[in-house]
Amino acid sequence: MFVGLGTVINLLTIIVGAAIGIALGGRLPKRSQKMITDVLGLITLLGATSALLPLWSNEFKDSLPDGSPLLLILASMLIGGLLGTALKIEKRVENFGENLRKKFKASSDSPFVEGFVSASLLFVIGPLAILGSVSDGMSQGLDQLILKSSLDFFAAMAFASTLGIGVMASIIPVGIYQGFWTIIGFFAGSVLEQYQIDAMTISGGLMLVGIGLRLLNIKKISVANLLPALVIAPVLATVLHSI
């Protein structure tokens, strides 16, 4: 075993899952593809519900001043969204996906970019991507990333059946993101307390709601612009915890 093995396994499962989805997708009629996308949107919203639960947990509320948990998430999302908008993260991710589309020689009317953006966000949002990578870096086992890999395998297969090879290309940002946290875990050891993890999880849950709404064609929220909130939330939680 070596540091980073968990992320390598994760990337391989995304590739295999996406390959199977691409192979199956061409055989599915448009109505079936639309149904699969709708189901994915609903399942994403279901995952968001579980990610939001810590907001009402006694452990999270007891770690912060009275009445501040909701304000913490509000401030994290607003500050993160403003920062992400200023940095044009969504536009940069879409441009990166467009460049990859050209390299993969996918047609301009294909869902390549949407598949790349949606899958990339889905695979990096959530505590397992961070906690699993940190644990991997600390050589504390691969259990969390193995679980994430199993979930990502089926998600990649379902996404790729309707959104194509762009889903497979998501391994690039996923590898960079999880590699970063693996390095953090290797050098810094345990970096997050439970209340910090909860703040990050809740913020990620709101972003999953945004992805679900995109998949259901209800509202195209610029979820990538909200990504800085994943860093800001635990920082603000630390500040409030010290008060």
Contacts in CASP RR format, 6 or more apart in sequence:
PFRMAT RR
TARGET T0000
AUTHOR 0000-0000-0000
METHOD contacts of the structure
MODEL  1
MFVGLGTVINLLTIIVGAAIGIALGGRLPKRSQKMITDVLGLITLLGATS
ALLPLWSNEFKDSLPDGSPLLLILASMLIGGLLGTALKIEKRVENFGENL
RKKFKASSDSPFVEGFVSASLLFVIGPLAILGSVSDGMSQGLDQLILKSS
LDFFAAMAFASTLGIGVMASIIPVGIYQGFWTIIGFFAGSVLEQYQIDAM
TISGGLMLVGIGLRLLNIKKISVANLLPALVIAPVLATVLHSI
1 139 0 8 1.000
1 142 0 8 1.000
3 136 0 8 1.000
3 137 0 8 1.000
3 139 0 8 1.000
3 182 0 8 1.000
3 186 0 8 1.000
4 133 0 8 1.000
4 136 0 8 1.000
4 137 0 8 1.000
4 179 0 8 1.000
4 182 0 8 1.000
5 136 0 8 1.000
5 142 0 8 1.000
6 132 0 8 1.000
6 133 0 8 1.000
6 136 0 8 1.000
6 142 0 8 1.000
6 145 0 8 1.000
6 146 0 8 1.000
6 149 0 8 1.000
7 133 0 8 1.000
7 136 0 8 1.000
7 145 0 8 1.000
7 174 0 8 1.000
7 175 0 8 1.000
7 178 0 8 1.000
7 179 0 8 1.000
7 182 0 8 1.000
9 142 0 8 1.000
9 145 0 8 1.000
9 146 0 8 1.000
9 149 0 8 1.000
10 145 0 8 1.000
10 148 0 8 1.000
10 149 0 8 1.000
10 152 0 8 1.000
10 174 0 8 1.000
10 175 0 8 1.000
10 178 0 8 1.000
11 171 0 8 1.000
11 174 0 8 1.000
11 175 0 8 1.000
13 149 0 8 1.000
13 150 0 8 1.000
13 152 0 8 1.000
13 153 0 8 1.000
13 156 0 8 1.000
14 119 0 8 1.000
14 123 0 8 1.000
14 152 0 8 1.000
14 153 0 8 1.000
14 156 0 8 1.000
14 167 0 8 1.000
14 168 0 8 1.000
14 170 0 8 1.000
14 171 0 8 1.000
14 174 0 8 1.000
15 156 0 8 1.000
15 168 0 8 1.000
15 171 0 8 1.000
16 153 0 8 1.000
16 156 0 8 1.000
17 153 0 8 1.000
17 154 0 8 1.000
17 156 0 8 1.000
17 157 0 8 1.000
17 160 0 8 1.000
18 119 0 8 1.000
18 156 0 8 1.000
18 157 0 8 1.000
18 159 0 8 1.000
18 160 0 8 1.000
18 164 0 8 1.000
18 165 0 8 1.000
18 166 0 8 1.000
18 167 0 8 1.000
18 168 0 8 1.000
19 160 0 8 1.000
19 168 0 8 1.000
20 157 0 8 1.000
20 160 0 8 1.000
21 156 0 8 1.000
21 157 0 8 1.000
21 158 0 8 1.000
21 160 0 8 1.000
21 161 0 8 1.000
21 164 0 8 1.000
22 160 0 8 1.000
22 161 0 8 1.000
22 164 0 8 1.000
22 165 0 8 1.000
22 168 0 8 1.000
24 157 0 8 1.000
24 161 0 8 1.000
25 33 0 8 1.000
25 160 0 8 1.000
25 161 0 8 1.000
25 162 0 8 1.000
25 164 0 8 1.000
26 161 0 8 1.000
28 36 0 8 1.000
28 161 0 8 1.000
28 162 0 8 1.000
33 161 0 8 1.000
33 162 0 8 1.000
34 162 0 8 1.000
36 158 0 8 1.000
36 161 0 8 1.000
36 162 0 8 1.000
37 162 0 8 1.000
37 163 0 8 1.000
37 215 0 8 1.000
38 215 0 8 1.000
38 216 0 8 1.000
39 158 0 8 1.000
40 155 0 8 1.000
40 158 0 8 1.000
40 159 0 8 1.000
40 162 0 8 1.000
40 212 0 8 1.000
40 215 0 8 1.000
41 211 0 8 1.000
41 212 0 8 1.000
41 215 0 8 1.000
41 216 0 8 1.000
42 212 0 8 1.000
42 216 0 8 1.000
44 122 0 8 1.000
44 208 0 8 1.000
44 211 0 8 1.000
44 212 0 8 1.000
44 215 0 8 1.000
45 208 0 8 1.000
45 209 0 8 1.000
45 212 0 8 1.000
47 205 0 8 1.000
47 208 0 8 1.000
48 204 0 8 1.000
48 205 0 8 1.000
48 206 0 8 1.000
48 208 0 8 1.000
48 209 0 8 1.000
48 210 0 8 1.000
48 212 0 8 1.000
51 126 0 8 1.000
51 127 0 8 1.000
51 201 0 8 1.000
51 202 0 8 1.000
51 204 0 8 1.000
51 205 0 8 1.000
51 208 0 8 1.000
52 202 0 8 1.000
52 205 0 8 1.000
52 206 0 8 1.000
54 60 0 8 1.000
54 198 0 8 1.000
54 201 0 8 1.000
54 202 0 8 1.000
55 69 0 8 1.000
55 70 0 8 1.000
55 73 0 8 1.000
55 198 0 8 1.000
55 202 0 8 1.000
57 198 0 8 1.000
59 194 0 8 1.000
59 195 0 8 1.000
59 198 0 8 1.000
60 69 0 8 1.000
60 194 0 8 1.000
60 195 0 8 1.000
60 198 0 8 1.000
60 199 0 8 1.000
61 67 0 8 1.000
61 69 0 8 1.000
63 193 0 8 1.000
63 194 0 8 1.000
63 195 0 8 1.000
63 198 0 8 1.000
63 237 0 8 1.000
63 241 0 8 1.000
64 72 0 8 1.000
64 195 0 8 1.000
64 237 0 8 1.000
64 240 0 8 1.000
64 241 0 8 1.000
65 240 0 8 1.000
65 243 0 8 1.000
68 240 0 8 1.000
72 199 0 8 1.000
72 233 0 8 1.000
72 236 0 8 1.000
72 237 0 8 1.000
72 240 0 8 1.000
73 199 0 8 1.000
73 202 0 8 1.000
73 203 0 8 1.000
73 206 0 8 1.000
73 233 0 8 1.000
75 232 0 8 1.000
75 236 0 8 1.000
76 199 0 8 1.000
76 203 0 8 1.000
76 229 0 8 1.000
76 232 0 8 1.000
76 233 0 8 1.000
76 236 0 8 1.000
77 203 0 8 1.000
77 206 0 8 1.000
77 226 0 8 1.000
77 229 0 8 1.000
79 228 0 8 1.000
79 229 0 8 1.000
79 232 0 8 1.000
80 225 0 8 1.000
80 226 0 8 1.000
80 227 0 8 1.000
80 228 0 8 1.000
80 229 0 8 1.000
80 232 0 8 1.000
81 225 0 8 1.000
81 226 0 8 1.000
81 228 0 8 1.000
81 229 0 8 1.000
83 228 0 8 1.000
83 232 0 8 1.000
84 90 0 8 1.000
84 224 0 8 1.000
84 225 0 8 1.000
84 226 0 8 1.000
84 227 0 8 1.000
84 228 0 8 1.000
85 222 0 8 1.000
85 225 0 8 1.000
87 225 0 8 1.000
87 228 0 8 1.000
88 225 0 8 1.000
89 224 0 8 1.000
89 225 0 8 1.000
89 227 0 8 1.000
89 228 0 8 1.000
90 117 0 8 1.000
90 222 0 8 1.000
90 223 0 8 1.000
90 224 0 8 1.000
90 225 0 8 1.000
93 117 0 8 1.000
93 120 0 8 1.000
93 173 0 8 1.000
93 224 0 8 1.000
94 113 0 8 1.000
94 117 0 8 1.000
96 116 0 8 1.000
96 173 0 8 1.000
97 112 0 8 1.000
97 113 0 8 1.000
97 116 0 8 1.000
97 117 0 8 1.000
97 166 0 8 1.000
97 169 0 8 1.000
98 113 0 8 1.000
100 112 0 8 1.000
100 116 0 8 1.000
100 166 0 8 1.000
100 169 0 8 1.000
100 172 0 8 1.000
101 108 0 8 1.000
101 110 0 8 1.000
101 112 0 8 1.000
101 113 0 8 1.000
101 116 0 8 1.000
101 166 0 8 1.000
104 112 0 8 1.000
104 165 0 8 1.000
104 166 0 8 1.000
104 169 0 8 1.000
106 112 0 8 1.000
106 165 0 8 1.000
106 166 0 8 1.000
110 164 0 8 1.000
111 162 0 8 1.000
111 163 0 8 1.000
111 164 0 8 1.000
111 166 0 8 1.000
112 163 0 8 1.000
112 164 0 8 1.000
112 165 0 8 1.000
112 166 0 8 1.000
112 169 0 8 1.000
113 166 0 8 1.000
114 163 0 8 1.000
115 159 0 8 1.000
115 163 0 8 1.000
115 164 0 8 1.000
115 166 0 8 1.000
115 167 0 8 1.000
115 170 0 8 1.000
116 166 0 8 1.000
116 167 0 8 1.000
116 169 0 8 1.000
116 170 0 8 1.000
117 224 0 8 1.000
118 159 0 8 1.000
118 163 0 8 1.000
118 211 0 8 1.000
118 214 0 8 1.000
118 215 0 8 1.000
119 155 0 8 1.000
119 156 0 8 1.000
119 159 0 8 1.000
119 160 0 8 1.000
119 163 0 8 1.000
119 166 0 8 1.000
119 167 0 8 1.000
119 170 0 8 1.000
120 170 0 8 1.000
120 173 0 8 1.000
120 174 0 8 1.000
121 207 0 8 1.000
121 211 0 8 1.000
121 223 0 8 1.000
121 224 0 8 1.000
121 227 0 8 1.000
122 155 0 8 1.000
122 159 0 8 1.000
122 208 0 8 1.000
122 211 0 8 1.000
123 129 0 8 1.000
123 152 0 8 1.000
123 155 0 8 1.000
123 170 0 8 1.000
123 174 0 8 1.000
124 173 0 8 1.000
124 174 0 8 1.000
124 177 0 8 1.000
124 178 0 8 1.000
124 227 0 8 1.000
125 204 0 8 1.000
125 205 0 8 1.000
125 207 0 8 1.000
125 208 0 8 1.000
125 211 0 8 1.000
125 223 0 8 1.000
125 227 0 8 1.000
125 230 0 8 1.000
126 200 0 8 1.000
126 201 0 8 1.000
126 204 0 8 1.000
126 205 0 8 1.000
126 208 0 8 1.000
126 230 0 8 1.000
127 197 0 8 1.000
127 200 0 8 1.000
127 201 0 8 1.000
128 144 0 8 1.000
128 145 0 8 1.000
128 147 0 8 1.000
128 148 0 8 1.000
128 151 0 8 1.000
129 148 0 8 1.000
129 174 0 8 1.000
129 177 0 8 1.000
129 178 0 8 1.000
129 181 0 8 1.000
130 181 0 8 1.000
130 192 0 8 1.000
130 200 0 8 1.000
130 230 0 8 1.000
131 144 0 8 1.000
131 192 0 8 1.000
131 197 0 8 1.000
132 142 0 8 1.000
132 144 0 8 1.000
132 145 0 8 1.000
132 148 0 8 1.000
132 181 0 8 1.000
133 145 0 8 1.000
133 178 0 8 1.000
133 179 0 8 1.000
133 180 0 8 1.000
133 181 0 8 1.000
133 182 0 8 1.000
133 184 0 8 1.000
133 185 0 8 1.000
134 181 0 8 1.000
134 182 0 8 1.000
134 184 0 8 1.000
134 185 0 8 1.000
134 189 0 8 1.000
134 190 0 8 1.000
134 191 0 8 1.000
134 192 0 8 1.000
135 141 0 8 1.000
135 142 0 8 1.000
135 143 0 8 1.000
135 144 0 8 1.000
135 145 0 8 1.000
135 185 0 8 1.000
136 142 0 8 1.000
136 145 0 8 1.000
136 182 0 8 1.000
136 185 0 8 1.000
137 182 0 8 1.000
137 183 0 8 1.000
137 184 0 8 1.000
137 185 0 8 1.000
137 186 0 8 1.000
138 185 0 8 1.000
138 186 0 8 1.000
138 189 0 8 1.000
138 190 0 8 1.000
145 178 0 8 1.000
156 167 0 8 1.000
156 168 0 8 1.000
156 170 0 8 1.000
159 167 0 8 1.000
160 166 0 8 1.000
160 167 0 8 1.000
160 168 0 8 1.000
184 191 0 8 1.000
185 191 0 8 1.000
192 200 0 8 1.000
192 234 0 8 1.000
193 241 0 8 1.000
195 237 0 8 1.000
195 241 0 8 1.000
196 233 0 8 1.000
196 234 0 8 1.000
196 237 0 8 1.000
196 238 0 8 1.000
197 234 0 8 1.000
198 237 0 8 1.000
199 233 0 8 1.000
199 234 0 8 1.000
199 236 0 8 1.000
199 237 0 8 1.000
200 230 0 8 1.000
200 233 0 8 1.000
200 234 0 8 1.000
202 233 0 8 1.000
203 226 0 8 1.000
203 229 0 8 1.000
203 230 0 8 1.000
203 233 0 8 1.000
204 229 0 8 1.000
204 230 0 8 1.000
206 226 0 8 1.000
207 223 0 8 1.000
207 226 0 8 1.000
207 227 0 8 1.000
207 229 0 8 1.000
207 230 0 8 1.000
210 219 0 8 1.000
210 221 0 8 1.000
210 223 0 8 1.000
211 223 0 8 1.000
212 218 0 8 1.000
213 219 0 8 1.000
213 220 0 8 1.000
213 221 0 8 1.000
214 220 0 8 1.000
214 221 0 8 1.000
214 223 0 8 1.000
END
